Amino acid sequence: MGLASLAQILLKHGMNRAGDAASGHIWLRPLRQPLVLAGMSAQVLLTCIWLVVLSHVDVGLAFPVLALSYVLVVAYSALWLGETVGRRRWLGVLLIVVGVGVLARGA
């Protein structure tokens, strides 16, 4: 969950910087940003870990727990990126947390 959130945050920071780059093709800019490369690497590592998790846990439980990464990403975007997160989005985050709790309790 934390690694998935970290990957998204690194990709966002890297893309913010890539958008400011004045040279190069638009589709190559991200590949020159260390934060984008770090985010992509985190995604690859997450995929490897995910395969191990799936070999031990039912996907019906594992995937909803992974959804908790939305909570971290939304909180980070609001607190540190200065993005506007309205009440409806926070309500959605709350529903995700409640839903994961319901699924986990039934497991």
C-alpha positions as CSV (number, residue, x, y, z in Angstrom):
1,M,0.0,0.0,0.0
2,G,2.7,2.5,0.9
3,L,4.8,1.5,-2.1
4,A,1.9,2.1,-4.4
5,S,1.3,5.5,-2.9
6,L,5.0,6.4,-3.1
7,A,5.2,5.4,-6.8
8,Q,2.3,7.7,-7.6
9,I,3.7,10.6,-5.6
10,L,7.1,10.2,-7.3
11,L,5.5,10.1,-10.7
12,K,3.5,13.2,-9.9
13,H,6.5,15.2,-8.7
14,G,8.6,14.0,-11.7
15,M,5.9,14.9,-14.2
16,N,5.6,18.4,-12.6
17,R,9.3,18.8,-13.3
18,A,9.1,17.2,-16.8
19,G,6.4,19.7,-17.8
20,D,8.7,22.5,-17.0
21,A,11.5,21.2,-19.2
22,A,11.9,23.4,-22.3
23,S,13.7,20.9,-24.5
24,G,13.1,17.5,-26.0
25,H,10.1,15.7,-27.3
26,I,7.1,15.7,-24.9
27,W,7.0,11.9,-24.6
28,L,10.8,11.7,-23.9
29,R,10.8,14.4,-21.1
30,P,9.5,12.1,-18.4
31,L,12.2,9.6,-19.1
32,R,14.9,12.2,-18.2
33,Q,13.4,12.9,-14.8
34,P,14.9,11.0,-11.9
35,L,11.7,11.1,-10.0
36,V,9.7,9.6,-12.9
37,L,12.3,6.9,-13.2
38,A,12.1,6.3,-9.4
39,G,8.3,6.1,-9.6
40,M,8.5,3.6,-12.5
41,S,11.0,1.5,-10.6
42,A,8.7,1.6,-7.5
43,Q,5.9,0.3,-9.8
44,V,8.0,-2.6,-11.0
45,L,9.0,-3.5,-7.5
46,L,5.4,-3.2,-6.4
47,T,4.4,-5.7,-9.2
48,C,7.0,-8.2,-8.0
49,I,5.8,-7.9,-4.4
50,W,2.2,-8.1,-5.6
51,L,2.9,-11.5,-7.3
52,V,4.2,-12.8,-4.0
53,V,1.2,-11.5,-2.1
54,L,-1.2,-13.1,-4.6
55,S,0.5,-16.4,-4.1
56,H,-0.4,-16.3,-0.4
57,V,-3.6,-14.2,-0.1
58,D,-7.0,-14.3,-1.9
59,V,-7.2,-11.5,-4.4
60,G,-10.6,-10.7,-3.1
61,L,-8.9,-9.5,0.1
62,A,-5.6,-8.3,-1.2
63,F,-6.9,-5.9,-3.9
64,P,-9.2,-4.0,-1.6
65,V,-6.3,-3.5,0.9
66,L,-4.3,-2.1,-2.0
67,A,-7.1,0.4,-2.5
68,L,-6.1,2.0,0.8
69,S,-3.2,3.6,-1.1
70,Y,-5.9,6.0,-2.4
71,V,-6.1,7.4,1.1
72,L,-2.4,8.2,1.3
73,V,-2.3,9.7,-2.2
74,V,-5.2,12.0,-1.6
75,A,-3.9,13.1,1.8
76,Y,-0.5,13.8,0.3
77,S,-1.9,15.7,-2.6
78,A,-3.9,17.9,-0.2
79,L,-1.3,18.4,2.4
80,W,1.9,18.7,0.4
81,L,1.0,19.4,-3.2
82,G,-1.6,22.0,-2.3
83,E,-4.2,20.3,-4.4
84,T,-7.8,21.1,-3.6
85,V,-9.6,18.1,-2.1
86,G,-13.2,18.8,-1.6
87,R,-15.7,17.2,0.8
88,R,-17.0,14.8,-1.9
89,R,-13.5,13.4,-2.5
90,W,-12.9,13.0,1.3
91,L,-16.3,11.2,1.5
92,G,-15.1,8.9,-1.3
93,V,-11.9,8.2,0.6
94,L,-14.0,7.5,3.7
95,L,-16.1,5.1,1.7
96,I,-13.0,3.3,0.5
97,V,-11.7,2.9,4.1
98,V,-15.1,1.6,5.3
99,G,-15.4,-0.8,2.3
100,V,-12.0,-2.2,2.9
101,G,-12.9,-2.6,6.6
102,V,-16.1,-4.5,5.7
103,L,-14.2,-6.8,3.3
104,A,-11.4,-7.5,5.8
105,R,-13.9,-8.2,8.6
106,G,-15.6,-10.8,6.4
107,A,-12.3,-12.6,5.5
